[in-house]
Every structure is written in C-alpha cells, then in structure tokens.
Amino acid sequence: MERIKIDWLHVADLGVAPEFLGNLAWHLVSGKKIPGRNQEDRVAHVFADIQAFYAENNTQSRLPKL
C-alpha cells in the first residue's frame, strides 16, 4: 500500500469542484438570486448563460441540457 498515492488534483477536479458548483447553482436558483418567475425559469437563465459562455469562447456546447 505504500505505492498507492491519492491524486489530490484528480480528487478535487472530479469530487470537490462538481459538488461545490452544484451547491452554488442550487443556492443561486433557490435563493432567487437569478432573474426568473419560478425555479424553472431561473435554471433556464443559468443554462443560457453557460451556453453563451461556450459560444463566446469558441467552445462547442458540452451540456445538451441542464
């Protein structure tokens, strides 16, 4: 077991970062910090912002839906 090392960058990239971003998105949407009449409208607004970011940075959309 002395040869097995945890790759902390990989752990953070696949474990901590998605958890943080998911909680941040939930906080923004459920806390009504994003414009929209209801939760569905607010999620659609966040998704549109993500798609706009991809378009501005010449990146193909990686999220077909949110």
C-alpha positions in Angstrom: 0.0 0.0 0.0 3.0 2.3 0.2 3.0 2.7 -3.6 -0.6 3.8 -3.9 -0.9 7.6 -3.6 -4.1 9.7 -3.9 -4.0 12.2 -6.7 -5.5 15.2 -4.9 -5.8 17.2 -8.1 -7.9 14.5 -9.6 -9.9 14.1 -6.4 -10.6 17.9 -6.4 -11.4 18.0 -10.1 -13.9 15.1 -10.1 -15.1 15.3 -6.5 -14.9 18.6 -4.8 -15.4 21.0 -7.7 -18.7 19.5 -9.1 -20.1 19.3 -5.5 -19.3 23.0 -5.0 -20.6 24.1 -8.3 -23.8 22.1 -7.8 -24.4 23.7 -4.4 -23.6 27.1 -5.7 -26.1 26.7 -8.6 -28.7 25.5 -6.1 -28.1 28.4 -3.8 -28.4 30.9 -6.7 -31.6 29.3 -8.1 -33.4 28.5 -4.9 -32.4 31.8 -3.3 -33.9 33.8 -6.1 -30.6 35.4 -6.9 -31.1 34.7 -10.6 -33.8 36.5 -12.6 -37.0 34.5 -13.3 -40.5 34.0 -12.2 -40.0 30.5 -10.9 -37.3 27.9 -10.4 -37.6 26.5 -13.9 -37.1 30.0 -15.4 -34.1 30.6 -13.2 -32.5 27.3 -14.2 -33.1 28.1 -17.9 -31.4 31.5 -17.3 -28.3 29.8 -15.8 -28.2 27.4 -18.7 -28.4 30.2 -21.3 -25.5 31.9 -19.5 -23.5 28.7 -19.7 -24.3 28.3 -23.4 -23.4 32.0 -24.1 -20.0 31.4 -22.4 -19.3 28.4 -24.6 -20.3 30.5 -27.7 -18.1 33.4 -26.8 -15.1 31.2 -26.2 -15.4 29.2 -29.4 -16.2 26.1 -27.4 -18.7 23.5 -28.5 -21.6 23.1 -26.1 -20.8 20.3 -23.8 -24.1 20.4 -21.9 -27.1 19.3 -24.1 -29.4 20.2 -21.2 -29.2 21.3 -17.6 
